[in-house]
């Protein structure tokens, strides 16, 4: 059996991998179920119920307004001495559409569901990637494998390739099921109208960027765990980035009044990658006042191209460091 097939089989058969796949599928299922429960298709019965609710509220407010007017006539001093300015309900304010259930609009809402899907898969990819190589370093399995196949770089690269291809397959298959599931939700609990080829293309490109995020997360988790030779090294790095470099760094940058401080924080780069761009405002700079637009702060736009270059650079550095350490360091 080839090393690639053996590593793919080992990754697929690991209980840790299966556990997290089941967990992410469960979470995704709960998200879909919650979405389906929260929305309702507009039907003739729903329209009739909305019209009845609107008419009931209108009549109640008319009755209330009449009561208030009678009180005003009896005691005008309590109402400012005049009853002409009392509020009177208008039927146009009680339209049936304001009482209609909210339908799930596939065109408007599904792109956010794609981003939710990508974020969950990226988190799981990082954990699985870190555990895949970290557990083998910790258990001594890596040393035994290198006795059979002493080419260090080839072994680690094969493991990484098996992980990337496996994550690619998992993301594509679950992404297709995710799309089909929400299409059904939109069909029975909303609408699939206005789905032009351009909209599908936009959703597809968002899905491709989500796929890239998943693969990058898996590769980074793999690389950090390989450098630290333990799964906990990758998880500890994530905790450090989240607590120290994100919250702590954000506070320090704000106190130091650094320009575009938010541009140094990872979430904004992820948002730029998934939403194609995001704007970071320099709150510490003096505003550029204009009589037409008012006070405008300087804005720095992070594009998805720039975010992609940064993610690729970081991934290359981490994976390259993992390759360098396995080649230079003692395996025992």
Secondary structure, DSSP 4 states (H G I P E B T S, - for coil): --HHHHHHHHHHH-HHHHHHHHHHHHHHHHHHHHHHHH-----HHHHHHHHHHHHHHHHHHHHHHHHHHHHHHH-GGGGTT-STT-----GGGS-GGGGSPPPEEHHHHHHHHHHHHHHHHHHHHHHHHHHHHHHHHHHTHHHHHHHHS--HHHHHHHHHHHHHHHHHHHHHHHHHHHHHHHHHHHHHHEE-TT--HHHHHHHHHHHHHHHHHHHHHHHHHHHHHHHHTSHHHHHHHHHHIIIIIIIIHHHHHHHTT-TTGGGGSHHHHHHHHHHSEEEEE-TTSPPEEETTTEEE--EEEEEHHHHHHHHHHHHHHHHHHHHHHHHHS---
